[in-house]
Amino acid sequence: MFPEYDVIVVGAGHAGCEAAAAAANLGSKVLLVTMNMQTIAQMSCNPAMGGIAKGQIVREIDAMGGYSGIVSDRSMIQFRMLNRSKGPAMWSPRSQNDRMLFAATWREMLENTPNVDFYQDMVRSLVIRNGKACGVVTGMGHEVKAKSVVITSGTFLNGVIHIGEKQFGGGRVAEKAATGITEQLVSLGFESDRLKTGTPPRIDGRSLDYSKMEEQKGDDEITGFSYLDVPRIQPAQQRSCFITYTNSQVHEILKTGFDRSPMYQGRIEGVGPRYCPSIEDKINRFADRDRHQLFVEPEGWNTVEIYVNGFSTSLPEEVQYEALRTVPGFEQVRIFRPGYAIEYDYFPPTQLQYSLETKLIGNLFFAGQINGTTGYEEAACQGLMAGINAHQKAKNLEPFILKRSDAYIGVLIDDLISKGTEEPYRMFTSRAEFRTLLRQDNADLRLTEKSHALGLAKEDRLAAVARKKEEVARVKKTLAEISIDPEDINSYFTGIQSASLTEKQKAGKILLRPSVDLPSMINHSAALQQALHGIPADSLEQAEIQVKYERYIEKEQEIVEKMSQLENMAIPATFDYDRVSALSNEAMQKFKKIRPSTLGQASRISGVNPSDVQILMVFMGR
């Protein structure tokens, strides 16, 4: 019934979809197995992509030739560039999306990707022979052979849903949990644990009074995520979101349900996401605050369904309802579906190699929430990398690895396998020590050539990067050569309260002023207008950033080069740490468990001191 595949991907969430697309576009014959063909790329939680640090990840996925950026752009109903008031290292794109259109677009793109087959069934076990994964067994009893297997199970592995005192099995509301895989892997020696996440109620937008809320419109300019010329909405077409707040009355009503809360009564064992707590957790942990912000987000173009961002909860339905009715604008609220918490199995990611292949079983890859992460973007980038490396392994090719200095994707994977996680891991800009280099605006310049050399990014992407590099070089050369007359620019300086010029000055030097921007300079200089005519806005922005932050970029690059000395010092997989008696007990224990591949990775393991790394370096030098 089934041919032998190069790669089988288990699960069709954000990680599974990217894994299937990447492996197929590299030339592997792929089977995507999902329990429900109607929920491919389902946005299980909020209908949005990107945000702080997450937006950088989506742009990196796109620069590599993944699909998430294209799908997000084609299904967005609102776009915002967050943190514009800060430096460009902090700028983060975010889109509000049409939930149904997002999933439909993903499925359409996958169905139009050669080499991708689909099958609807649960995978109950893996076929393991000689320490390697070589296929799967489905719930219907079909054995399907493959050279590599990628598991992207999301919240479905032994998932349990909690609403107040009610609990029932499920991977998502109204969808059954997946069983069998955890038990098999544990029997093979894998370590597993439980995590928890949650989601807020979905409500009827027709029952809300928006006049009592703050309107949050989209940006006047929509840059989107993809570096390709993808059709996007016009700024005037965007749907607004709204902001309202809880109050002390809301908090008091919520507290009446604490005695029936699965979180406070100990029925939930898994640890929840620190940075996206439930509303009951917020009012308990931040008891001094009399209100919390709620974002009222539309679910799409042609639906009245609303997502209440900030009100994640697993309290009884009646408590959720009564509390919501006291939120300004929600007095007549009607609930489509209550919020709930879900507990699921994950496998601590220190059991993985950099390629996301498991250390215990060859040809078996994990991606997404099975590795302890939370968020669509974190899952998608792991899926991309697992799909690439599953293809590489199936074709007997070298693994493809991104370093911390290459991408946020590299930071995320290094954090997971070096430090592990005991709570749902979420990406932040603060996790990246080289964030001045890893900006959202230059993901194409950083990654597209690497991906093209691999065979994933296509010629049109490489050609676009080449054009952009030429345009940026032309802009920088122009700024270094053209001088601006005081009479041309001083009126602009007056408007921004900057000191006037008394003599001609090079455009590049003027651009270094904190409040000066390149588009405004061009508007005030006929010479710049003529020299830079036809240069696209993204190339102008890239050149401006490179000129303004040149010193910072150079300094960070120097640090990267110094750190690369440790990254290039490989530790043999069979290294005997017992021979290094001077190591601390904790370092010895962590090194034996994680088995770092380089001194650089060893230095980032939690509990390892610089002195331990120095001792190891000296010993290896001997």
HELIX and SHEET records of a PDB file:
HELIX    1   1 HIS A   14  ASN A   25  1                                  12    
HELIX    2   2 MET A   37  THR A   39  5                                   3    
HELIX    3   3 LYS A   54  ALA A   63  1                                  10    
HELIX    4   4 SER A   68  SER A   75  1                                   8    
HELIX    5   5 PRO A   88  MET A   90  5                                   3    
HELIX    6   6 ARG A   99  GLU A  111  1                                  13    
HELIX    7   7 ILE A  181  SER A  187  1                                   7    
HELIX    8   8 GLY A  205  SER A  207  5                                   3    
HELIX    9   9 TYR A  210  LYS A  212  5                                   3    
HELIX   10  10 PRO A  235  GLN A  237  5                                   3    
HELIX   11  11 SER A  248  LYS A  255  1                                   8    
HELIX   12  12 PHE A  258  ARG A  260  5                                   3    
HELIX   13  13 ILE A  279  ARG A  285  1                                   7    
HELIX   14  14 GLU A  317  LEU A  324  1                                   8    
HELIX   15  15 PRO A  349  GLN A  351  5                                   3    
HELIX   16  16 GLN A  369  ASN A  371  5                                   3    
HELIX   17  17 TYR A  376  ALA A  394  1                                  19    
HELIX   18  18 TYR A  408  LYS A  419  1                                  12    
HELIX   19  19 THR A  429  ARG A  431  5                                   3    
HELIX   20  20 GLN A  440  ASN A  442  5                                   3    
HELIX   21  21 ALA A  443  LEU A  454  1                                  12    
HELIX   22  22 GLU A  459  GLU A  481  1                                  23    
HELIX   23  23 PRO A  486  GLY A  495  1                                  10    
HELIX   24  24 ALA A  507  LEU A  511  1                                   5    
HELIX   25  25 LEU A  518  ASN A  523  1                                   6    
HELIX   26  26 ALA A  526  ALA A  531  1                                   6    
HELIX   27  27 ALA A  537  LYS A  548  1                                  12    
HELIX   28  28 GLU A  550  GLU A  567  1                                  18    
HELIX   29  29 TYR A  577  ARG A  579  5                                   3    
HELIX   30  30 ASN A  585  ILE A  594  1                                  10    
HELIX   31  31 LEU A  599  SER A  603  1                                   5    
HELIX   32  32 PRO A  610  GLY A  621  1                                  12    
SHEET    1   A 6 VAL A 116  GLN A 120  0                                        
SHEET    2   A 6 VAL A  30  THR A  34  1                                        
SHEET    3   A 6 TYR A   5  VAL A  10  1                                        
SHEET    4   A 6 GLU A 143  ILE A 151  1                                        
SHEET    5   A 6 LYS A 132  THR A 138 -1                                        
SHEET    6   A 6 VAL A 123  ARG A 129 -1                                        
SHEET    1   B 5 VAL A 116  GLN A 120  0                                        
SHEET    2   B 5 VAL A  30  THR A  34  1                                        
SHEET    3   B 5 TYR A   5  VAL A  10  1                                        
SHEET    4   B 5 GLU A 143  ILE A 151  1                                        
SHEET    5   B 5 LEU A 364  PHE A 366  1                                        
SHEET    1   C 3 ALA A  48  GLY A  50  0                                        
SHEET    2   C 3 SER A  92  ASN A  97 -1                                        
SHEET    3   C 3 MET A  76  LEU A  82 -1                                        
SHEET    1   D 4 LYS A 166  GLY A 169  0                                        
SHEET    2   D 4 VAL A 160  ILE A 163 -1                                        
SHEET    3   D 4 TYR A 340  TYR A 346 -1                                        
SHEET    4   D 4 ASP A 193  THR A 199 -1                                        
SHEET    1   E 6 GLU A 214  GLN A 216  0                                        
SHEET    2   E 6 CYS A 241  TYR A 245 -1                                        
SHEET    3   E 6 GLN A 293  PRO A 298 -1                                        
SHEET    4   E 6 GLU A 305  ASN A 309 -1                                        
SHEET    5   E 6 ARG A 202  ASP A 204 -1                                        
SHEET    6   E 6 ILE A 335  ARG A 337 -1                                        
SHEET    1   F 2 SER A 483  ILE A 484  0                                        
SHEET    2   F 2 GLN A 505  LYS A 506 -1                                        
END                                                                             
